[in-house]
Amino acid sequence: MLQTFFIPEVTKLHKFRSIIFQQDGAPPHFSIDVRQYLDNHFPDRWIGRGGSIRWGPRSPDLTPLDFFLWAH
């Protein structure tokens, strides 16, 4: 999803270099390959476990879609 859709579309934006990517809490999204991919496309600009911007692991702000879409 990131490679085929999100990255190609978001790089077209004028302010791409100021975008901060926020990773969700799914365990597969923390593999070394995913973290390296995010480091390459969002250097020092992504939030998540192992990311350059630290955020509390159980913070309700970390995964707002979990609370909005799934009502958790």
PyMOL Python script that loads the backbone (N, CA, C, O; Angstrom):
from pymol import cmd

cmd.read_pdbstr("""\
ATOM      1  N   MET A   1       0.814  -1.188   0.000  1.00  0.00           N
ATOM      2  CA  MET A   1       0.000   0.000   0.000  1.00  0.00           C
ATOM      3  C   MET A   1       0.866   1.263   0.000  1.00  0.00           C
ATOM      4  O   MET A   1       0.612   2.201  -0.756  1.00  0.00           O
ATOM      5  N   LEU A   2       1.893   1.273   0.859  1.00  0.00           N
ATOM      6  CA  LEU A   2       2.769   2.441   0.888  1.00  0.00           C
ATOM      7  C   LEU A   2       3.500   2.624  -0.434  1.00  0.00           C
ATOM      8  O   LEU A   2       3.532   3.723  -0.986  1.00  0.00           O
ATOM      9  N   GLN A   3       4.087   1.543  -0.938  1.00  0.00           N
ATOM     10  CA  GLN A   3       4.876   1.623  -2.174  1.00  0.00           C
ATOM     11  C   GLN A   3       4.020   1.889  -3.394  1.00  0.00           C
ATOM     12  O   GLN A   3       4.399   2.688  -4.251  1.00  0.00           O
ATOM     13  N   THR A   4       2.880   1.240  -3.489  1.00  0.00           N
ATOM     14  CA  THR A   4       2.096   1.316  -4.721  1.00  0.00           C
ATOM     15  C   THR A   4       1.145   2.495  -4.782  1.00  0.00           C
ATOM     16  O   THR A   4       0.808   2.952  -5.874  1.00  0.00           O
ATOM     17  N   PHE A   5       0.705   2.997  -3.643  1.00  0.00           N
ATOM     18  CA  PHE A   5      -0.267   4.088  -3.690  1.00  0.00           C
ATOM     19  C   PHE A   5       0.166   5.328  -2.902  1.00  0.00           C
ATOM     20  O   PHE A   5       0.286   6.416  -3.466  1.00  0.00           O
ATOM     21  N   PHE A   6       0.397   5.161  -1.616  1.00  0.00           N
ATOM     22  CA  PHE A   6       0.583   6.325  -0.753  1.00  0.00           C
ATOM     23  C   PHE A   6       1.798   7.171  -1.126  1.00  0.00           C
ATOM     24  O   PHE A   6       1.665   8.377  -1.339  1.00  0.00           O
ATOM     25  N   ILE A   7       2.966   6.566  -1.207  1.00  0.00           N
ATOM     26  CA  ILE A   7       4.190   7.327  -1.490  1.00  0.00           C
ATOM     27  C   ILE A   7       4.118   8.028  -2.848  1.00  0.00           C
ATOM     28  O   ILE A   7       4.439   9.214  -2.922  1.00  0.00           O
ATOM     29  N   PRO A   8       3.707   7.344  -3.931  1.00  0.00           N
ATOM     30  CA  PRO A   8       3.612   8.060  -5.211  1.00  0.00           C
ATOM     31  C   PRO A   8       2.654   9.256  -5.170  1.00  0.00           C
ATOM     32  O   PRO A   8       2.917  10.278  -5.803  1.00  0.00           O
ATOM     33  N   GLU A   9       1.561   9.136  -4.438  1.00  0.00           N
ATOM     34  CA  GLU A   9       0.598  10.238  -4.372  1.00  0.00           C
ATOM     35  C   GLU A   9       1.071  11.369  -3.467  1.00  0.00           C
ATOM     36  O   GLU A   9       0.948  12.543  -3.819  1.00  0.00           O
ATOM     37  N   VAL A  10       1.606  11.023  -2.314  1.00  0.00           N
ATOM     38  CA  VAL A  10       2.000  12.059  -1.365  1.00  0.00           C
ATOM     39  C   VAL A  10       3.230  12.835  -1.850  1.00  0.00           C
ATOM     40  O   VAL A  10       3.391  14.004  -1.500  1.00  0.00           O
ATOM     41  N   THR A  11       4.089  12.214  -2.639  1.00  0.00           N
ATOM     42  CA  THR A  11       5.266  12.934  -3.148  1.00  0.00           C
ATOM     43  C   THR A  11       4.889  14.004  -4.170  1.00  0.00           C
ATOM     44  O   THR A  11       5.701  14.876  -4.478  1.00  0.00           O
ATOM     45  N   LYS A  12       3.687  13.947  -4.688  1.00  0.00           N
ATOM     46  CA  LYS A  12       3.215  14.973  -5.623  1.00  0.00           C
ATOM     47  C   LYS A  12       2.831  16.270  -4.910  1.00  0.00           C
ATOM     48  O   LYS A  12       2.703  17.319  -5.541  1.00  0.00           O
ATOM     49  N   LEU A  13       2.651  16.190  -3.601  1.00  0.00           N
ATOM     50  CA  LEU A  13       2.237  17.365  -2.844  1.00  0.00           C
ATOM     51  C   LEU A  13       3.371  18.374  -2.740  1.00  0.00           C
ATOM     52  O   LEU A  13       4.542  18.011  -2.635  1.00  0.00           O
ATOM     53  N   HIS A  14       3.004  19.614  -2.770  1.00  0.00           N
ATOM     54  CA  HIS A  14       3.975  20.711  -2.698  1.00  0.00           C
ATOM     55  C   HIS A  14       4.774  20.678  -1.394  1.00  0.00           C
ATOM     56  O   HIS A  14       5.971  20.969  -1.389  1.00  0.00           O
ATOM     57  N   LYS A  15       4.121  20.327  -0.300  1.00  0.00           N
ATOM     58  CA  LYS A  15       4.769  20.356   1.012  1.00  0.00           C
ATOM     59  C   LYS A  15       5.198  18.968   1.478  1.00  0.00           C
ATOM     60  O   LYS A  15       5.199  18.706   2.681  1.00  0.00           O
ATOM     61  N   PHE A  16       5.558  18.083   0.574  1.00  0.00           N
ATOM     62  CA  PHE A  16       5.928  16.715   0.947  1.00  0.00           C
ATOM     63  C   PHE A  16       7.040  16.675   1.982  1.00  0.00           C
ATOM     64  O   PHE A  16       6.996  15.851   2.896  1.00  0.00           O
ATOM     65  N   ARG A  17       8.027  17.537   1.862  1.00  0.00           N
ATOM     66  CA  ARG A  17       9.189  17.512   2.762  1.00  0.00           C
ATOM     67  C   ARG A  17       8.836  17.927   4.191  1.00  0.00           C
ATOM     68  O   ARG A  17       9.652  17.759   5.098  1.00  0.00           O
ATOM     69  N   SER A  18       7.641  18.463   4.402  1.00  0.00           N
ATOM     70  CA  SER A  18       7.248  18.849   5.762  1.00  0.00           C
ATOM     71  C   SER A  18       6.219  17.891   6.365  1.00  0.00           C
ATOM     72  O   SER A  18       5.776  18.095   7.495  1.00  0.00           O
ATOM     73  N   ILE A  19       5.838  16.853   5.626  1.00  0.00           N
ATOM     74  CA  ILE A  19       4.858  15.883   6.113  1.00  0.00           C
ATOM     75  C   ILE A  19       5.501  14.954   7.133  1.00  0.00           C
ATOM     76  O   ILE A  19       6.613  14.463   6.935  1.00  0.00           O
ATOM     77  N   ILE A  20       4.781  14.722   8.227  1.00  0.00           N
ATOM     78  CA  ILE A  20       5.205  13.746   9.230  1.00  0.00           C
ATOM     79  C   ILE A  20       4.261  12.559   9.126  1.00  0.00           C
ATOM     80  O   ILE A  20       3.047  12.713   9.257  1.00  0.00           O
ATOM     81  N   PHE A  21       4.814  11.381   8.892  1.00  0.00           N
ATOM     82  CA  PHE A  21       4.020  10.159   8.730  1.00  0.00           C
ATOM     83  C   PHE A  21       3.814   9.515  10.091  1.00  0.00           C
ATOM     84  O   PHE A  21       4.763   9.364  10.861  1.00  0.00           O
ATOM     85  N   GLN A  22       2.574   9.134  10.389  1.00  0.00           N
ATOM     86  CA  GLN A  22       2.252   8.492  11.660  1.00  0.00           C
ATOM     87  C   GLN A  22       1.869   7.041  11.406  1.00  0.00           C
ATOM     88  O   GLN A  22       0.868   6.760  10.747  1.00  0.00           O
ATOM     89  N   GLN A  23       2.666   6.128  11.931  1.00  0.00           N
ATOM     90  CA  GLN A  23       2.447   4.689  11.764  1.00  0.00           C
ATOM     91  C   GLN A  23       1.384   4.206  12.746  1.00  0.00           C
ATOM     92  O   GLN A  23       1.293   4.723  13.860  1.00  0.00           O
ATOM     93  N   ASP A  24       0.584   3.225  12.349  1.00  0.00           N
ATOM     94  CA  ASP A  24      -0.407   2.684  13.275  1.00  0.00           C
ATOM     95  C   ASP A  24       0.211   1.605  14.154  1.00  0.00           C
ATOM     96  O   ASP A  24       1.415   1.357  14.082  1.00  0.00           O
ATOM     97  N   GLY A  25      -0.602   0.966  14.976  1.00  0.00           N
ATOM     98  CA  GLY A  25      -0.077   0.047  15.968  1.00  0.00           C
ATOM     99  C   GLY A  25       0.004  -1.406  15.559  1.00  0.00           C
ATOM    100  O   GLY A  25       0.239  -2.258  16.416  1.00  0.00           O
ATOM    101  N   ALA A  26      -0.179  -1.731  14.289  1.00  0.00           N
ATOM    102  CA  ALA A  26      -0.150  -3.129  13.850  1.00  0.00           C
ATOM    103  C   ALA A  26       1.275  -3.691  13.910  1.00  0.00           C
ATOM    104  O   ALA A  26       2.195  -3.088  13.357  1.00  0.00           O
ATOM    105  N   PRO A  27       1.470  -4.836  14.573  1.00  0.00           N
ATOM    106  CA  PRO A  27       2.818  -5.415  14.699  1.00  0.00           C
ATOM    107  C   PRO A  27       3.570  -5.625  13.379  1.00  0.00           C
ATOM    108  O   PRO A  27       4.782  -5.415  13.359  1.00  0.00           O
ATOM    109  N   PRO A  28       2.920  -6.028  12.273  1.00  0.00           N
ATOM    110  CA  PRO A  28       3.685  -6.202  11.028  1.00  0.00           C
ATOM    111  C   PRO A  28       4.299  -4.904  10.499  1.00  0.00           C
ATOM    112  O   PRO A  28       5.221  -4.938   9.685  1.00  0.00           O
ATOM    113  N   HIS A  29       3.791  -3.774  10.957  1.00  0.00           N
ATOM    114  CA  HIS A  29       4.292  -2.492  10.476  1.00  0.00           C
ATOM    115  C   HIS A  29       5.586  -2.071  11.159  1.00  0.00           C
ATOM    116  O   HIS A  29       6.102  -0.986  10.894  1.00  0.00           O
ATOM    117  N   PHE A  30       6.115  -2.923  12.039  1.00  0.00           N
ATOM    118  CA  PHE A  30       7.350  -2.586  12.739  1.00  0.00           C
ATOM    119  C   PHE A  30       8.509  -3.480  12.330  1.00  0.00           C
ATOM    120  O   PHE A  30       9.509  -3.562  13.043  1.00  0.00           O
ATOM    121  N   SER A  31       8.388  -4.144  11.202  1.00  0.00           N
ATOM    122  CA  SER A  31       9.504  -4.971  10.733  1.00  0.00           C
ATOM    123  C   SER A  31      10.665  -4.062  10.321  1.00  0.00           C
ATOM    124  O   SER A  31      10.476  -2.872  10.070  1.00  0.00           O
ATOM    125  N   ILE A  32      11.829  -4.623  10.257  1.00  0.00           N
ATOM    126  CA  ILE A  32      13.011  -3.850   9.867  1.00  0.00           C
ATOM    127  C   ILE A  32      12.837  -3.271   8.466  1.00  0.00           C
ATOM    128  O   ILE A  32      13.214  -2.127   8.213  1.00  0.00           O
ATOM    129  N   ASP A  33      12.266  -4.058   7.558  1.00  0.00           N
ATOM    130  CA  ASP A  33      12.063  -3.581   6.182  1.00  0.00           C
ATOM    131  C   ASP A  33      11.160  -2.354   6.144  1.00  0.00           C
ATOM    132  O   ASP A  33      11.445  -1.394   5.428  1.00  0.00           O
ATOM    133  N   VAL A  34      10.081  -2.381   6.903  1.00  0.00           N
ATOM    134  CA  VAL A  34       9.151  -1.249   6.924  1.00  0.00           C
ATOM    135  C   VAL A  34       9.824  -0.026   7.531  1.00  0.00           C
ATOM    136  O   VAL A  34       9.697   1.080   7.006  1.00  0.00           O
ATOM    137  N   ARG A  35      10.535  -0.219   8.629  1.00  0.00           N
ATOM    138  CA  ARG A  35      11.216   0.917   9.264  1.00  0.00           C
ATOM    139  C   ARG A  35      12.277   1.522   8.346  1.00  0.00           C
ATOM    140  O   ARG A  35      12.424   2.743   8.300  1.00  0.00           O
ATOM    141  N   GLN A  36      13.009   0.696   7.625  1.00  0.00           N
ATOM    142  CA  GLN A  36      14.006   1.212   6.678  1.00  0.00           C
ATOM    143  C   GLN A  36      13.325   1.967   5.538  1.00  0.00           C
ATOM    144  O   GLN A  36      13.813   3.007   5.096  1.00  0.00           O
ATOM    145  N   TYR A  37      12.206   1.445   5.072  1.00  0.00           N
ATOM    146  CA  TYR A  37      11.459   2.113   4.004  1.00  0.00           C
ATOM    147  C   TYR A  37      10.992   3.497   4.466  1.00  0.00           C
ATOM    148  O   TYR A  37      11.125   4.479   3.737  1.00  0.00           O
ATOM    149  N   LEU A  38      10.447   3.564   5.677  1.00  0.00           N
ATOM    150  CA  LEU A  38      10.002   4.852   6.201  1.00  0.00           C
ATOM    151  C   LEU A  38      11.176   5.791   6.441  1.00  0.00           C
ATOM    152  O   LEU A  38      11.062   6.994   6.202  1.00  0.00           O
ATOM    153  N   ASP A  39      12.295   5.265   6.907  1.00  0.00           N
ATOM    154  CA  ASP A  39      13.488   6.097   7.088  1.00  0.00           C
ATOM    155  C   ASP A  39      13.955   6.689   5.761  1.00  0.00           C
ATOM    156  O   ASP A  39      14.429   7.825   5.724  1.00  0.00           O
ATOM    157  N   ASN A  40      13.826   5.939   4.683  1.00  0.00           N
ATOM    158  CA  ASN A  40      14.244   6.427   3.365  1.00  0.00           C
ATOM    159  C   ASN A  40      13.305   7.491   2.819  1.00  0.00           C
ATOM    160  O   ASN A  40      13.757   8.460   2.209  1.00  0.00           O
ATOM    161  N   HIS A  41      12.004   7.322   3.031  1.00  0.00           N
ATOM    162  CA  HIS A  41      11.036   8.250   2.453  1.00  0.00           C
ATOM    163  C   HIS A  41      10.625   9.382   3.388  1.00  0.00           C
ATOM    164  O   HIS A  41      10.223  10.451   2.930  1.00  0.00           O
ATOM    165  N   PHE A  42      10.722   9.155   4.684  1.00  0.00           N
ATOM    166  CA  PHE A  42      10.393  10.173   5.676  1.00  0.00           C
ATOM    167  C   PHE A  42      11.532  10.281   6.693  1.00  0.00           C
ATOM    168  O   PHE A  42      11.327   9.998   7.874  1.00  0.00           O
ATOM    169  N   PRO A  43      12.721  10.683   6.258  1.00  0.00           N
ATOM    170  CA  PRO A  43      13.863  10.733   7.183  1.00  0.00           C
ATOM    171  C   PRO A  43      13.591  11.706   8.339  1.00  0.00           C
ATOM    172  O   PRO A  43      13.326  12.889   8.128  1.00  0.00           O
ATOM    173  N   ASP A  44      13.664  11.174   9.556  1.00  0.00           N
ATOM    174  CA  ASP A  44      13.416  11.960  10.773  1.00  0.00           C
ATOM    175  C   ASP A  44      12.025  12.579  10.804  1.00  0.00           C
ATOM    176  O   ASP A  44      11.808  13.590  11.471  1.00  0.00           O
ATOM    177  N   ARG A  45      11.075  11.971  10.080  1.00  0.00           N
ATOM    178  CA  ARG A  45       9.722  12.536  10.014  1.00  0.00           C
ATOM    179  C   ARG A  45       8.645  11.464  10.094  1.00  0.00           C
ATOM    180  O   ARG A  45       7.620  11.575   9.422  1.00  0.00           O
ATOM    181  N   TRP A  46       8.854  10.429  10.898  1.00  0.00           N
ATOM    182  CA  TRP A  46       7.764   9.468  11.079  1.00  0.00           C
ATOM    183  C   TRP A  46       7.645   9.061  12.533  1.00  0.00           C
ATOM    184  O   TRP A  46       8.635   8.927  13.251  1.00  0.00           O
ATOM    185  N   ILE A  47       6.392   8.867  12.947  1.00  0.00           N
ATOM    186  CA  ILE A  47       6.052   8.534  14.325  1.00  0.00           C
ATOM    187  C   ILE A  47       5.686   7.063  14.388  1.00  0.00           C
ATOM    188  O   ILE A  47       4.918   6.574  13.558  1.00  0.00           O
ATOM    189  N   GLY A  48       6.224   6.363  15.357  1.00  0.00           N
ATOM    190  CA  GLY A  48       5.887   4.960  15.556  1.00  0.00           C
ATOM    191  C   GLY A  48       6.997   4.253  16.304  1.00  0.00           C
ATOM    192  O   GLY A  48       8.064   4.824  16.529  1.00  0.00           O
ATOM    193  N   ARG A  49       6.749   3.020  16.688  1.00  0.00           N
ATOM    194  CA  ARG A  49       7.753   2.247  17.425  1.00  0.00           C
ATOM    195  C   ARG A  49       8.988   2.065  16.543  1.00  0.00           C
ATOM    196  O   ARG A  49       8.900   1.532  15.437  1.00  0.00           O
ATOM    197  N   GLY A  50      10.124   2.509  17.041  1.00  0.00           N
ATOM    198  CA  GLY A  50      11.357   2.441  16.268  1.00  0.00           C
ATOM    199  C   GLY A  50      11.550   3.627  15.345  1.00  0.00           C
ATOM    200  O   GLY A  50      12.536   3.687  14.611  1.00  0.00           O
ATOM    201  N   GLY A  51      10.622   4.569  15.372  1.00  0.00           N
ATOM    202  CA  GLY A  51      10.722   5.735  14.502  1.00  0.00           C
ATOM    203  C   GLY A  51      11.584   6.827  15.094  1.00  0.00           C
ATOM    204  O   GLY A  51      12.008   6.749  16.247  1.00  0.00           O
ATOM    205  N   SER A  52      11.834   7.832  14.303  1.00  0.00           N
ATOM    206  CA  SER A  52      12.691   8.926  14.746  1.00  0.00           C
ATOM    207  C   SER A  52      11.970   9.861  15.708  1.00  0.00           C
ATOM    208  O   SER A  52      12.616  10.545  16.501  1.00  0.00           O
ATOM    209  N   ILE A  53      10.648   9.901  15.650  1.00  0.00           N
ATOM    210  CA  ILE A  53       9.864  10.717  16.574  1.00  0.00           C
ATOM    211  C   ILE A  53       9.191   9.769  17.557  1.00  0.00           C
ATOM    212  O   ILE A  53       8.352   8.957  17.166  1.00  0.00           O
ATOM    213  N   ARG A  54       9.551   9.870  18.812  1.00  0.00           N
ATOM    214  CA  ARG A  54       9.033   8.963  19.836  1.00  0.00           C
ATOM    215  C   ARG A  54       7.618   9.371  20.246  1.00  0.00           C
ATOM    216  O   ARG A  54       7.287  10.556  20.288  1.00  0.00           O
ATOM    217  N   TRP A  55       6.800   8.378  20.545  1.00  0.00           N
ATOM    218  CA  TRP A  55       5.438   8.610  21.005  1.00  0.00           C
ATOM    219  C   TRP A  55       5.086   7.476  21.948  1.00  0.00           C
ATOM    220  O   TRP A  55       5.523   6.345  21.735  1.00  0.00           O
ATOM    221  N   GLY A  56       4.322   7.743  22.965  1.00  0.00           N
ATOM    222  CA  GLY A  56       3.968   6.729  23.951  1.00  0.00           C
ATOM    223  C   GLY A  56       3.294   5.518  23.325  1.00  0.00           C
ATOM    224  O   GLY A  56       2.417   5.687  22.478  1.00  0.00           O
ATOM    225  N   PRO A  57       3.674   4.295  23.714  1.00  0.00           N
ATOM    226  CA  PRO A  57       3.135   3.089  23.084  1.00  0.00           C
ATOM    227  C   PRO A  57       1.643   2.888  23.300  1.00  0.00           C
ATOM    228  O   PRO A  57       1.002   2.207  22.499  1.00  0.00           O
ATOM    229  N   ARG A  58       1.076   3.451  24.342  1.00  0.00           N
ATOM    230  CA  ARG A  58      -0.354   3.280  24.595  1.00  0.00           C
ATOM    231  C   ARG A  58      -1.093   4.613  24.559  1.00  0.00           C
ATOM    232  O   ARG A  58      -2.173   4.754  25.134  1.00  0.00           O
ATOM    233  N   SER A  59      -0.511   5.568  23.891  1.00  0.00           N
ATOM    234  CA  SER A  59      -1.122   6.883  23.792  1.00  0.00           C
ATOM    235  C   SER A  59      -2.359   6.819  22.905  1.00  0.00           C
ATOM    236  O   SER A  59      -2.292   6.278  21.801  1.00  0.00           O
ATOM    237  N   PRO A  60      -3.490   7.362  23.364  1.00  0.00           N
ATOM    238  CA  PRO A  60      -4.687   7.356  22.519  1.00  0.00           C
ATOM    239  C   PRO A  60      -4.508   8.219  21.272  1.00  0.00           C
ATOM    240  O   PRO A  60      -5.245   8.063  20.298  1.00  0.00           O
ATOM    241  N   ASP A  61      -3.541   9.123  21.298  1.00  0.00           N
ATOM    242  CA  ASP A  61      -3.281   9.959  20.132  1.00  0.00           C
ATOM    243  C   ASP A  61      -2.489   9.235  19.057  1.00  0.00           C
ATOM    244  O   ASP A  61      -2.417   9.704  17.921  1.00  0.00           O
ATOM    245  N   LEU A  62      -1.893   8.096  19.398  1.00  0.00           N
ATOM    246  CA  LEU A  62      -1.048   7.396  18.437  1.00  0.00           C
ATOM    247  C   LEU A  62      -1.851   6.777  17.307  1.00  0.00           C
ATOM    248  O   LEU A  62      -1.414   6.786  16.157  1.00  0.00           O
ATOM    249  N   THR A  63      -3.013   6.245  17.623  1.00  0.00           N
ATOM    250  CA  THR A  63      -3.817   5.587  16.597  1.00  0.00           C
ATOM    251  C   THR A  63      -5.243   6.126  16.620  1.00  0.00           C
ATOM    252  O   THR A  63      -6.158   5.420  17.044  1.00  0.00           O
ATOM    253  N   PRO A  64      -5.451   7.362  16.172  1.00  0.00           N
ATOM    254  CA  PRO A  64      -6.792   7.940  16.224  1.00  0.00           C
ATOM    255  C   PRO A  64      -7.810   7.159  15.404  1.00  0.00           C
ATOM    256  O   PRO A  64      -8.991   7.149  15.751  1.00  0.00           O
ATOM    257  N   LEU A  65      -7.384   6.499  14.320  1.00  0.00           N
ATOM    258  CA  LEU A  65      -8.343   5.728  13.531  1.00  0.00           C
ATOM    259  C   LEU A  65      -8.878   4.534  14.292  1.00  0.00           C
ATOM    260  O   LEU A  65     -10.011   4.112  14.062  1.00  0.00           O
ATOM    261  N   ASP A  66      -8.078   3.977  15.200  1.00  0.00           N
ATOM    262  CA  ASP A  66      -8.581   2.876  16.018  1.00  0.00           C
ATOM    263  C   ASP A  66      -9.794   3.316  16.824  1.00  0.00           C
ATOM    264  O   ASP A  66     -10.725   2.537  17.029  1.00  0.00           O
ATOM    265  N   PHE A  67      -9.784   4.552  17.276  1.00  0.00           N
ATOM    266  CA  PHE A  67     -10.873   5.043  18.113  1.00  0.00           C
ATOM    267  C   PHE A  67     -12.017   5.597  17.272  1.00  0.00           C
ATOM    268  O   PHE A  67     -13.179   5.487  17.661  1.00  0.00           O
ATOM    269  N   PHE A  68     -11.705   6.183  16.140  1.00  0.00           N
ATOM    270  CA  PHE A  68     -12.744   6.766  15.297  1.00  0.00           C
ATOM    271  C   PHE A  68     -13.479   5.705  14.487  1.00  0.00           C
ATOM    272  O   PHE A  68     -14.708   5.650  14.511  1.00  0.00           O
ATOM    273  N   LEU A  69     -12.744   4.868  13.774  1.00  0.00           N
ATOM    274  CA  LEU A  69     -13.372   3.875  12.899  1.00  0.00           C
ATOM    275  C   LEU A  69     -13.881   2.653  13.635  1.00  0.00           C
ATOM    276  O   LEU A  69     -14.958   2.141  13.329  1.00  0.00           O
ATOM    277  N   TRP A  70     -13.110   2.185  14.605  1.00  0.00           N
ATOM    278  CA  TRP A  70     -13.439   0.909  15.247  1.00  0.00           C
ATOM    279  C   TRP A  70     -14.058   1.077  16.625  1.00  0.00           C
ATOM    280  O   TRP A  70     -14.427   0.087  17.257  1.00  0.00           O
ATOM    281  N   ALA A  71     -14.177   2.296  17.097  1.00  0.00           N
ATOM    282  CA  ALA A  71     -14.830   2.610  18.374  1.00  0.00           C
ATOM    283  C   ALA A  71     -14.210   1.870  19.552  1.00  0.00           C
ATOM    284  O   ALA A  71     -14.935   1.342  20.395  1.00  0.00           O
ATOM    285  N   HIS A  72     -12.906   1.823  19.624  1.00  0.00           N
ATOM    286  CA  HIS A  72     -12.218   1.181  20.762  1.00  0.00           C
ATOM    287  C   HIS A  72     -11.885   2.204  21.803  1.00  0.00           C
ATOM    288  O   HIS A  72     -11.306   1.867  22.836  1.00  0.00           O
TER     289      HIS A  72
END
""", "prot")
cmd.dss("prot")
cmd.show_as("cartoon", "prot")
cmd.util.cbc("prot")
cmd.orient("prot")
